[in-house]
């Protein structure tokens, strides 16, 4: 029973979501052989003001550039750790500008 979770910003029409669900279902069936009625695809939408990459909220005007930085900005407090949390500086894999991170 494959389950595919797509997490994205809420910016897709119902038609685009339907197309994504159909295409992912077809791909999972082709690759795994799982029957269509056993393949689950769900789309989870996260508001931009609740999504952060590289320590920057998706609503920040400089998000596209700032979320790709690899080091803590000079003015940012380190809260006593001296480092940025692991993985925070690189951003979420494949999750920029509303692209969905997919897990199966």
MMTF fields as JSON, N, C-alpha, C and O atoms, coordinates in Angstrom:
{
  "mmtfVersion": "1.0.0",
  "mmtfProducer": "UNKNOWN",
  "numBonds": 415,
  "numAtoms": 416,
  "numGroups": 104,
  "numChains": 1,
  "numModels": 1,
  "chainsPerModel": [1],
  "groupsPerChain": [104],
  "chainIdList": ["A"],
  "bondAtomList": [4, 2, 8, 6, 12, 10, 16, 14, 20, 18, 24, 22, 28, 26, 32, 30, 36, 34, 40, 38, 44, 42, 48, 46, 52, 50, 56, 54, 60, 58, 64, 62, 68, 66, 72, 70, 76, 74, 80, 78, 84, 82, 88, 86, 92, 90, 96, 94, 100, 98, 104, 102, 108, 106, 112, 110, 116, 114, 120, 118, 124, 122, 128, 126, 132, 130, 136, 134, 140, 138, 144, 142, 148, 146, 152, 150, 156, 154, 160, 158, 164, 162, 168, 166, 172, 170, 176, 174, 180, 178, 184, 182, 188, 186, 192, 190, 196, 194, 200, 198, 204, 202, 208, 206, 212, 210, 216, 214, 220, 218, 224, 222, 228, 226, 232, 230, 236, 234, 240, 238, 244, 242, 248, 246, 252, 250, 256, 254, 260, 258, 264, 262, 268, 266, 272, 270, 276, 274, 280, 278, 284, 282, 288, 286, 292, 290, 296, 294, 300, 298, 304, 302, 308, 306, 312, 310, 316, 314, 320, 318, 324, 322, 328, 326, 332, 330, 336, 334, 340, 338, 344, 342, 348, 346, 352, 350, 356, 354, 360, 358, 364, 362, 368, 366, 372, 370, 376, 374, 380, 378, 384, 382, 388, 386, 392, 390, 396, 394, 400, 398, 404, 402, 408, 406, 412, 410],
  "bondOrderList": [1, 1, 1, 1, 1, 1, 1, 1, 1, 1, 1, 1, 1, 1, 1, 1, 1, 1, 1, 1, 1, 1, 1, 1, 1, 1, 1, 1, 1, 1, 1, 1, 1, 1, 1, 1, 1, 1, 1, 1, 1, 1, 1, 1, 1, 1, 1, 1, 1, 1, 1, 1, 1, 1, 1, 1, 1, 1, 1, 1, 1, 1, 1, 1, 1, 1, 1, 1, 1, 1, 1, 1, 1, 1, 1, 1, 1, 1, 1, 1, 1, 1, 1, 1, 1, 1, 1, 1, 1, 1, 1, 1, 1, 1, 1, 1, 1, 1, 1, 1, 1, 1, 1],
  "groupList": [{"groupName": "UNK", "atomNameList": ["N", "CA", "C", "O"], "elementList": ["N", "C", "C", "O"], "formalChargeList": [0, 0, 0, 0], "bondAtomList": [1, 0, 2, 1, 3, 2], "bondOrderList": [1, 1, 2], "singleLetterCode": "X", "chemCompType": "L-PEPTIDE LINKING"}],
  "groupTypeList": [0, 0, 0, 0, 0, 0, 0, 0, 0, 0, 0, 0, 0, 0, 0, 0, 0, 0, 0, 0, 0, 0, 0, 0, 0, 0, 0, 0, 0, 0, 0, 0, 0, 0, 0, 0, 0, 0, 0, 0, 0, 0, 0, 0, 0, 0, 0, 0, 0, 0, 0, 0, 0, 0, 0, 0, 0, 0, 0, 0, 0, 0, 0, 0, 0, 0, 0, 0, 0, 0, 0, 0, 0, 0, 0, 0, 0, 0, 0, 0, 0, 0, 0, 0, 0, 0, 0, 0, 0, 0, 0, 0, 0, 0, 0, 0, 0, 0, 0, 0, 0, 0, 0, 0],
  "groupIdList": [1, 2, 3, 4, 5, 6, 7, 8, 9, 10, 11, 12, 13, 14, 15, 16, 17, 18, 19, 20, 21, 22, 23, 24, 25, 26, 27, 28, 29, 30, 31, 32, 33, 34, 35, 36, 37, 38, 39, 40, 41, 42, 43, 44, 45, 46, 47, 48, 49, 50, 51, 52, 53, 54, 55, 56, 57, 58, 59, 60, 61, 62, 63, 64, 65, 66, 67, 68, 69, 70, 71, 72, 73, 74, 75, 76, 77, 78, 79, 80, 81, 82, 83, 84, 85, 86, 87, 88, 89, 90, 91, 92, 93, 94, 95, 96, 97, 98, 99, 100, 101, 102, 103, 104],
  "secStructList": [7, 7, 3, 3, 3, 3, 3, 3, 7, 1, 7, 7, 7, 2, 2, 2, 2, 2, 2, 2, 2, 2, 2, 2, 2, 2, 2, 2, 2, 2, 2, 2, 7, 7, 7, 4, 4, 4, 7, 3, 3, 3, 3, 3, 3, 7, 7, 4, 4, 4, 7, 3, 3, 6, 6, 3, 3, 6, 6, 1, 6, 6, 2, 2, 2, 2, 6, 6, 7, 1, 1, 7, 7, 6, 6, 1, 7, 7, 6, 6, 1, 1, 1, 7, 7, 6, 6, 6, 6, 6, 7, 1, 6, 6, 7, 4, 4, 4, 7, 7, 3, 3, 3, 7],
  "xCoordList": [0.849, 0.0, 0.889, 1.161, 1.351, 2.161, 1.34, 0.187, 1.979, 1.378, 2.351, 3.52, 1.871, 2.692, 2.158, 0.976, 3.045, 2.685, 3.402, 4.63, 2.645, 3.199, 2.901, 1.744, 3.945, 3.774, 4.146, 5.225, 3.257, 3.464, 2.752, 1.967, 3.037, 2.275, 0.912, 0.785, -0.114, -1.475, -1.658, -2.267, -1.126, -1.227, -1.652, -1.555, -2.113, -2.498, -4.02, -4.733, -4.492, -5.923, -6.333, -5.485, -7.624, -8.122, -7.728, -7.402, -7.756, -7.383, -5.931, -5.628, -5.02, -3.605, -3.399, -2.595, -4.113, -4.007, -4.511, -3.899, -5.615, -6.16, -5.144, -4.924, -4.525, -3.527, -2.326, -1.815, -1.881, -0.745, -1.073, -0.263, -2.245, -2.661, -2.729, -2.258, -3.311, -3.411, -2.03, -1.773, -1.143, 0.185, 1.031, 1.738, 0.956, 1.713, 1.188, 1.969, -0.125, -0.718, -0.262, 0.107, -0.284, 0.173, 1.643, 2.017, 2.475, 3.903, 4.157, 4.947, 3.499, 3.683, 3.233, 3.894, 2.122, 1.645, 2.669, 2.979, 3.188, 4.148, 5.428, 5.958, 5.927, 7.205, 7.071, 7.928, 6.013, 5.893, 4.965, 5.063, 4.07, 3.085, 1.912, 1.033, 1.874, 0.76, -0.542, -0.552, -1.629, -2.911, -3.381, -3.098, -4.101, -4.543, -5.304, -5.128, -6.147, -6.956, -6.161, -6.704, -4.888, -4.041, -3.027, -2.205, -3.092, -2.163, -2.883, -3.936, -2.303, -2.863, -1.935, -0.727, -2.501, -1.747, -2.499, -3.705, -1.766, -2.418, -1.522, -0.296, -2.178, -1.482, -1.72, -2.857, -0.633, -0.671, -0.225, 0.886, -1.073, -0.734, -0.347, -1.07, 0.799, 1.318, 1.371, 1.977, 0.75, 0.773, 2.203, 3.033, 2.487, 3.837, 4.334, 5.538, 3.428, 3.854, 4.087, 4.408, 3.927, 4.207, 5.261, 5.433, 5.953, 6.955, 8.257, 8.291, 9.311, 10.606, 11.693, 11.683, 12.625, 13.803, 14.995, 14.938, 16.074, 17.275, 17.027, 17.733, 16.032, 15.727, 14.885, 14.765, 14.301, 13.532, 12.124, 11.957, 11.106, 9.722, 9.45, 10.045, 8.555, 8.19, 7.579, 7.552, 7.083, 6.495, 7.532, 7.193, 8.787, 9.831, 10.069, 10.234, 10.093, 10.309, 11.606, 11.677, 12.609, 13.878, 14.002, 15.11, 12.869, 12.888, 13.718, 14.538, 13.518, 14.199, 15.711, 16.37, 16.256, 17.705, 18.131, 19.063, 17.455, 17.868, 17.729, 18.523, 16.748, 16.545, 17.626, 17.705, 18.448, 19.51, 20.872, 21.865, 20.92, 22.211, 22.714, 21.927, 24.007, 24.602, 25.211, 25.687, 25.203, 25.739, 24.761, 23.9, 24.906, 24.065, 24.437, 25.624, 23.454, 23.791, 24.513, 24.271, 25.385, 26.209, 25.366, 25.77, 24.214, 23.396, 22.491, 21.891, 22.379, 21.462, 22.061, 23.234, 21.274, 21.771, 21.948, 21.188, 22.947, 23.163, 22.563, 22.691, 21.914, 21.249, 22.179, 21.743, 23.452, 24.407, 24.997, 25.84, 24.574, 25.074, 26.263, 27.116, 26.321, 27.398, 27.215, 28.09, 26.072, 25.833, 24.382, 23.528, 24.125, 22.759, 22.362, 23.186, 21.106, 20.634, 20.943, 20.837, 21.321, 21.64, 20.503, 19.338, 20.845, 19.848, 19.149, 18.579, 19.168, 18.438, 19.07, 18.353, 20.386, 21.053, 20.846, 20.808, 20.712, 20.585, 19.141, 18.918, 18.16, 16.763, 16.23, 16.982, 14.93, 14.299, 14.534, 14.438, 14.831, 15.138, 13.954, 12.843, 14.2, 13.178, 11.986, 10.924, 12.094, 10.905, 10.962, 10.358, 11.608, 11.7, 10.555, 10.024, 10.185, 9.189, 7.927, 7.367, 7.488, 6.233, 6.345, 5.328, 7.517, 7.66, 7.404, 7.728, 6.85, 6.527, 7.642, 8.341, 7.801, 8.717, 7.903, 6.813, 8.399, 7.622, 8.273, 9.486, 7.461, 7.96, 7.032, 5.842, 7.563, 6.723, 6.964, 6.36],
  "yCoordList": [-1.185, 0.0, 1.241, 1.79, 1.699, 2.919, 4.153, 4.307, 5.025, 6.31, 7.396, 7.38, 8.338, 9.443, 10.719, 11.042, 11.442, 12.698, 13.827, 13.826, 14.788, 15.968, 17.155, 17.42, 17.865, 19.042, 20.268, 20.324, 21.247, 22.418, 23.635, 23.524, 24.772, 25.978, 25.884, 25.261, 26.49, 26.398, 27.347, 28.408, 26.955, 27.838, 27.095, 27.642, 25.88, 25.093, 25.022, 24.95, 25.043, 24.891, 23.436, 22.545, 23.208, 21.838, 21.0, 19.821, 21.6, 20.874, 20.429, 19.293, 21.297, 20.947, 19.856, 18.946, 19.944, 18.908, 17.573, 16.535, 17.591, 16.368, 15.744, 14.533, 16.586, 16.101, 15.496, 14.451, 16.148, 15.646, 14.288, 13.363, 14.167, 12.902, 11.795, 10.682, 12.099, 11.096, 10.655, 9.459, 11.617, 11.3, 10.527, 9.588, 10.921, 10.195, 8.775, 7.84, 8.61, 7.278, 6.401, 5.244, 6.943, 6.189, 5.789, 4.66, 6.725, 6.448, 5.385, 4.468, 5.494, 4.491, 3.121, 2.119, 3.065, 1.796, 1.222, 0.032, 2.039, 1.578, 1.061, 0.027, 1.781, 1.429, 0.26, -0.623, 0.247, -0.77, -1.93, -3.015, -1.685, -2.71, -2.736, -3.588, -1.83, -1.779, -1.475, -0.65, -2.133, -1.844, -0.425, 0.102, 0.173, 1.559, 1.785, 2.817, 0.834, 1.032, 0.92, 1.135, 0.588, 0.503, 1.66, 1.713, 2.573, 3.713, 4.934, 5.326, 5.532, 6.732, 7.912, 7.823, 9.005, 10.241, 11.325, 11.494, 12.07, 13.211, 14.43, 14.342, 15.566, 16.843, 17.625, 17.879, 17.991, 18.742, 20.163, 20.369, 21.136, 22.53, 23.257, 23.234, 23.895, 24.654, 26.124, 26.467, 26.978, 28.412, 28.937, 28.477, 29.905, 30.455, 31.054, 31.057, 31.557, 32.134, 31.061, 31.382, 29.795, 28.669, 27.733, 26.609, 28.189, 27.404, 28.181, 29.349, 27.562, 28.235, 27.378, 26.154, 28.029, 27.371, 28.253, 29.467, 27.657, 28.425, 29.492, 30.5, 29.276, 30.234, 31.414, 32.399, 31.339, 32.445, 31.954, 30.898, 32.723, 32.372, 32.584, 33.458, 31.783, 31.886, 33.217, 33.563, 33.978, 35.285, 36.413, 37.546, 36.126, 37.152, 37.621, 36.786, 38.93, 39.427, 38.915, 38.79, 38.624, 38.124, 36.617, 36.086, 35.906, 34.456, 33.708, 32.864, 34.004, 33.246, 33.262, 32.244, 34.391, 34.494, 34.046, 33.253, 34.549, 34.266, 32.801, 32.299, 32.112, 30.711, 29.797, 28.626, 30.311, 29.5, 29.736, 29.132, 30.611, 30.887, 29.652, 28.801, 29.564, 28.386, 28.711, 27.809, 29.965, 30.344, 31.264, 31.881, 31.348, 32.226, 33.67, 33.991, 34.554, 35.955, 36.538, 36.112, 37.495, 38.077, 38.629, 38.535, 39.196, 39.831, 38.854, 39.234, 37.608, 36.662, 36.112, 35.74, 36.057, 35.487, 33.982, 33.327, 33.431, 31.986, 31.256, 30.037, 31.981, 31.391, 30.48, 29.488, 30.821, 30.096, 28.864, 28.204, 28.528, 27.304, 27.553, 26.681, 28.747, 29.061, 28.462, 28.597, 27.79, 27.15, 27.292, 27.669, 26.986, 26.884, 25.423, 24.526, 25.191, 23.816, 22.989, 23.497, 21.726, 20.87, 20.85, 20.686, 21.015, 20.989, 22.307, 22.516, 23.207, 24.46, 25.349, 26.007, 25.391, 26.277, 25.85, 26.704, 24.582, 24.106, 24.16, 24.086, 24.283, 24.304, 22.899, 21.925, 22.805, 21.492, 21.018, 21.804, 19.782, 19.234, 19.409, 18.971, 20.052, 20.199, 21.018, 20.866, 21.876, 22.54, 24.042, 24.753, 24.554, 25.991, 26.536, 25.86, 27.769, 28.513, 27.715, 27.798, 26.948, 26.242, 24.855, 24.175, 24.414, 23.053, 22.072, 22.36, 20.954, 19.988, 19.02, 18.575, 18.702, 17.629, 16.342, 16.283, 15.343, 14.117, 12.971, 12.777, 12.216, 11.001, 9.863, 10.073, 8.689, 7.533, 6.429, 5.361],
  "zCoordList": [0.0, 0.0, 0.0, 1.067, -1.17, -1.223, -0.85, -1.252, -0.065, 0.301, -0.13, 0.257, -0.929, -1.404, -0.766, -0.889, -0.083, 0.571, -0.145, -0.238, -0.651, -1.301, -0.395, -0.071, 0.012, 0.852, 0.036, -0.554, 0.002, -0.842, -0.257, 0.685, -0.825, -0.478, -1.14, -2.194, -0.544, -1.096, -2.281, -2.147, -3.441, -4.603, -5.861, -6.96, -5.723, -6.89, -7.002, -6.002, -8.239, -8.485, -8.247, -8.196, -8.105, -7.959, -9.169, -9.029, -10.353, -11.569, -11.518, -11.882, -11.075, -10.974, -9.919, -10.118, -8.817, -7.784, -8.31, -8.057, -9.034, -9.619, -10.58, -10.562, -11.42, -12.371, -11.641, -12.043, -10.577, -9.804, -9.179, -9.244, -8.58, -7.962, -9.015, -8.781, -10.163, -11.225, -11.716, -11.856, -11.977, -12.506, -11.491, -11.856, -10.222, -9.203, -9.043, -8.864, -9.106, -9.007, -10.167, -9.963, -11.386, -12.553, -12.414, -12.73, -11.938, -11.793, -10.739, -10.963, -9.596, -8.54, -9.037, -8.765, -9.759, -10.312, -11.288, -11.228, -12.17, -13.171, -12.524, -12.932, -11.511, -10.896, -9.927, -9.901, -9.136, -8.078, -8.429, -7.856, -9.373, -9.691, -8.733, -8.864, -7.779, -6.825, -7.575, -8.489, -7.194, -7.837, -7.499, -6.423, -8.44, -8.268, -6.968, -6.32, -6.58, -5.374, -4.083, -2.999, -4.189, -2.993, -2.924, -2.009, -3.885, -3.919, -3.371, -3.874, -2.334, -1.72, -1.983, -1.762, -2.451, -2.645, -1.906, -2.086, -1.057, -0.441, -0.509, -0.443, -0.643, -0.77, 0.509, 0.908, 1.127, 2.378, 2.063, 1.574, 2.335, 2.039, 3.321, 4.316, 3.267, 4.4, 3.994, 2.978, 4.771, 4.466, 4.476, 5.26, 3.599, 3.491, 4.803, 5.062, 5.629, 6.907, 7.967, 9.111, 7.598, 8.486, 7.888, 8.36, 6.867, 6.139, 6.173, 5.787, 6.622, 6.65, 6.045, 6.17, 5.393, 4.855, 5.173, 4.977, 5.661, 5.968, 7.023, 7.068, 7.867, 8.925, 8.47, 9.2, 7.281, 6.712, 6.391, 5.78, 6.805, 6.485, 4.997, 4.366, 4.45, 3.046, 2.667, 1.486, 3.64, 3.357, 3.341, 3.003, 3.7, 3.702, 2.266, 1.376, 2.017, 0.658, 0.02, -1.203, 0.812, 0.281, 0.344, 0.274, 0.476, 0.681, -0.362, -0.004, -1.633, -2.695, -2.519, -2.73, -2.139, -1.951, -0.557, -0.418, 0.474, 1.851, 2.236, 3.032, 1.696, 2.062, 1.489, 1.862, 0.596, -0.016, 0.625, 0.22, 1.623, 2.264, 3.002, 3.416, 3.158, 3.805, 5.166, 5.857, 5.556, 6.852, 7.561, 6.934, 8.871, 9.683, 9.38, 9.323, 9.183, 8.952, 10.163, 11.292, 9.94, 11.007, 12.151, 13.31, 11.852, 12.879, 13.634, 14.639, 13.174, 13.803, 15.097, 15.123, 16.161, 17.415, 17.283, 16.57, 17.965, 17.888, 19.078, 19.183, 19.971, 21.138, 21.928, 22.513, 21.939, 22.756, 22.119, 22.727, 20.897, 20.28, 19.369, 19.198, 18.783, 17.861, 16.486, 15.631, 16.255, 14.957, 14.558, 15.36, 13.313, 12.816, 12.956, 12.776, 13.276, 13.448, 12.206, 11.09, 12.378, 11.23, 10.222, 10.586, 8.967, 7.904, 7.681, 6.61, 8.648, 8.495, 7.445, 6.691, 7.375, 6.433, 4.996, 4.109, 4.737, 3.362, 2.872, 1.664, 3.749, 3.356, 3.188, 3.221, 3.007, 2.823, 1.402, 0.46, 1.246, -0.08, -0.999, -0.697, -2.121, -3.149, -2.741, -3.346, -1.754, -1.25, -1.442, -0.638, -2.397, -2.597, -3.424, -4.306, -3.124, -3.892, -4.184, -5.278, -3.205, -3.333, -3.927, -4.068, -4.276, -4.8, -3.678, -2.525, -3.973, -2.926, -2.655, -3.566, -1.401, -1.018, -1.065, -0.496, -1.715, -1.911, -1.16, -1.232, -0.443, 0.212, -0.168, -0.404, -0.225, -0.573, 0.427, 0.325]
}
